[in-house]
Amino acid sequence: MNRLLASTLALLNGLFALLIILFGGLFGWAAAVTEFQRLARSWGLSYDQAGLVGAIIGLGIGFVAAVLINGPLALLVHMLQELKGIREQLASGKETGLARKPQVEPRI
């Protein structure tokens, strides 16, 4: 059951991150088209160019927001999966290489 929950959480986390990025781009385009026309005209940009620049800036801001919001959760899900893998290796008796005996050089 935990594996199903972790997989579902990872999938939803990725979809939510994608939505944050897309809405950032949409918000940037809408802001550039409606609010920043005077600034765009001072830069010499047309209506379409201002929308494109706004969308690119919005996608960048959305990406940063998605990394900050969804990154820690993705890290926790990945840690859970790695710990389960280690637990399975230890339970099956396979040597993981984590508890090696130190090699001592012979003294002459």
Backbone torsions as a table, in degrees:
resi	resn	phi	psi	omega
1	MET	NA	-39.2	179.8
2	ASN	-65.0	-35.6	179.5
3	ARG	-65.2	-40.1	177.5
4	LEU	-64.4	-42.9	178.9
5	LEU	-65.0	-41.3	179.6
6	ALA	-65.3	-41.2	178.8
7	SER	-66.1	-41.2	178.6
8	THR	-65.5	-41.4	179.0
9	LEU	-64.5	-40.3	178.6
10	ALA	-64.5	-41.1	178.8
11	LEU	-65.2	-46.9	179.5
12	LEU	-65.3	-35.5	177.7
13	ASN	-63.3	-43.1	177.9
14	GLY	-65.4	-41.3	177.7
15	LEU	-65.2	-40.0	178.9
16	PHE	-65.4	-38.8	177.3
17	ALA	-63.7	-42.4	177.9
18	LEU	-62.2	-41.6	177.9
19	LEU	-64.2	-38.9	177.9
20	ILE	-61.7	-43.1	-179.5
21	ILE	-65.8	-45.3	-179.0
22	LEU	-65.6	-41.7	178.3
23	PHE	-68.6	-29.6	173.7
24	GLY	-63.0	-43.9	177.1
25	GLY	-65.1	-41.2	178.3
26	LEU	-64.7	-41.6	178.6
27	PHE	-65.2	-41.1	178.3
28	GLY	-63.8	-40.2	177.8
29	TRP	-64.9	-45.9	-178.6
30	ALA	-64.8	-39.0	179.5
31	ALA	-67.5	-39.2	-179.8
32	ALA	-69.2	-36.1	-177.9
33	VAL	-73.3	-38.5	-173.6
34	THR	-98.6	-44.6	-168.8
35	GLU	-94.9	-32.8	-169.9
36	PHE	-107.5	27.0	-178.9
37	GLN	-64.6	-38.4	-179.6
38	ARG	-65.7	-41.2	177.5
39	LEU	-66.5	-39.8	179.2
40	ALA	-64.9	-39.0	178.3
41	ARG	-66.0	-35.9	179.0
42	SER	-68.2	-26.3	176.3
43	TRP	-85.1	-8.4	179.8
44	GLY	83.8	27.1	-179.8
45	LEU	-98.1	145.6	174.8
46	SER	-81.8	179.2	-179.2
47	TYR	-61.1	-46.3	-179.3
48	ASP	-68.5	-39.5	179.8
49	GLN	-66.2	-37.4	178.4
50	ALA	-64.7	-40.1	177.1
51	GLY	-64.0	-39.9	179.5
52	LEU	-67.3	-44.0	178.0
53	VAL	-62.8	-42.6	177.6
54	GLY	-62.3	-39.7	179.1
55	ALA	-66.1	-40.0	179.2
56	ILE	-66.0	-43.8	177.6
57	ILE	-64.3	-41.0	178.2
58	GLY	-64.0	-38.6	176.4
59	LEU	-64.1	-39.5	177.7
60	GLY	-64.4	-44.4	178.5
61	ILE	-66.9	-38.8	176.8
62	GLY	-64.0	-37.1	177.5
63	PHE	-64.3	-44.8	179.3
64	VAL	-63.0	-42.5	178.6
65	ALA	-63.4	-40.6	179.6
66	ALA	-65.6	-38.4	178.0
67	VAL	-65.0	-43.1	-178.6
68	LEU	-70.4	-33.8	-177.4
69	ILE	-85.9	-48.0	-172.7
70	ASN	-93.9	-15.6	-178.9
71	GLY	-61.4	-50.6	179.3
72	PRO	-60.8	-36.6	178.6
73	LEU	-68.1	-39.8	176.8
74	ALA	-64.6	-36.8	177.3
75	LEU	-63.8	-41.9	179.0
76	LEU	-65.4	-41.0	179.0
77	VAL	-65.1	-40.3	178.9
78	HIS	-65.8	-40.9	177.4
79	MET	-62.1	-39.9	178.5
80	LEU	-61.6	-44.2	-179.6
81	GLN	-65.7	-39.2	179.1
82	GLU	-67.3	-41.4	179.2
83	LEU	-65.0	-35.9	176.5
84	LYS	-66.4	-38.3	177.2
85	GLY	-64.4	-40.8	177.5
86	ILE	-65.0	-41.3	178.8
87	ARG	-62.0	-40.8	178.4
88	GLU	-66.2	-38.6	177.7
89	GLN	-65.4	-41.9	179.1
90	LEU	-67.1	-37.4	-179.8
91	ALA	-70.2	-31.6	-179.3
92	SER	-81.8	-9.3	177.0
93	GLY	87.9	5.7	178.4
94	LYS	-72.6	145.7	178.1
95	GLU	-80.3	127.6	-177.7
96	THR	-92.7	-15.7	-178.0
97	GLY	85.9	3.0	-178.6
98	LEU	-82.1	-29.8	-175.6
99	ALA	-114.2	56.3	179.1
100	ARG	-77.9	148.7	175.3
101	LYS	-77.4	139.6	179.6
102	PRO	-67.6	139.0	179.4
103	GLN	-89.0	126.2	-179.3
104	VAL	-105.8	129.4	178.6
105	GLU	-76.8	139.7	179.1
106	PRO	-68.7	140.9	178.4
107	ARG	-88.5	139.4	-179.9
108	ILE	-108.3	NA	NA
